[in-house]
Amino acid sequence: MRRVVTPELDVYPGAFPHRPPPDLDSAGPLVEHDWQAFTAVEQMTNHWARPGWTEGYRAYYWMLTFPDAADLLSRAKVCQDELAHLGMDPVPEDGLHVTMTRIGSTTLVSNGQVRFLADLAQELPCTTFQIAAHPLAGSRGAVRFSLAPWSPLVCLHAALSEIGQRVGVPGGKPTAAFRPHLGVQYSNRERPAAPVIESVARLRGLEPVSLEISSVELVELRRTTGALPTYRWRVVRSVPLRPRSDLPTPSGQQQG
């Protein structure tokens, strides 16, 4: 049995928040760290103005999805209804996800690499774990749930990144820059952040929602345009995580 220490996160200008939280496992400090970063935002950006997402662009990603998480879907809908006056683009209930890591554009990653990557992921000794989605904070381009704890998510990110390097796919940001979150609404224009922060603050008293993470999905991701832009995906392979009884998890660490 191999014990894996959670990889260290680092300051990263392209991540939000730039600085990682000092504690990756305690919900209180994690939620507060997210909130303090959000309250320091002065101007919201247009999430859909990101470079590279041209018409017809598709890319492979590792993601966590929640098609059967009724409590999460209900809580997200409550938050979206309460924030509807802001005019943001809500994430549809079948679009809620946690982005783990980018694999690469479909033009740069071959079908053989995708199969090899999925096969390697089947052999990862990462175990199932629980996280909680805490209402509510945001970033420069979105309103989102804070997640806690981070350690199992960071460990999974590192494991997926490592097999990506073995297969030779382009990959995404390093694990040191990973900031897990679960988006609820996307900002669709530049706007002052203060009214958004004020509205989100009213929802922070809602109870967190517990989520059981038992698989990770390799997906082909695209963006739709029109009246309500959103992300859509095709699941290429759903990779189950090992039951926790297979590899017991010490406090503050994940087996892998």
Secondary structure, 3 states (H helix, E strand, C coil): CCEECCCCCCCCCCCCCCCCCCCCCCHHHHHHHHHHHHHCCCEECCHHHCCCCCCCCCEEEEEEECCCCHHHHHHHHHHHHHCHHHCCEECCHHHCEEEEEEEEECCCCCHHHHHHHHHHHHCCCCECEEEEEEEEEECCCEEEEEEECCHHHHHHHHHHHHHHHHHCCCCCCCHHHCCCCEEEEECCCCEECHHHHHHHHCCCCCCCEEEEECEEEEEEEEEECCCCCEEEEEEEEEEECECCCCCCCCCCCEEC
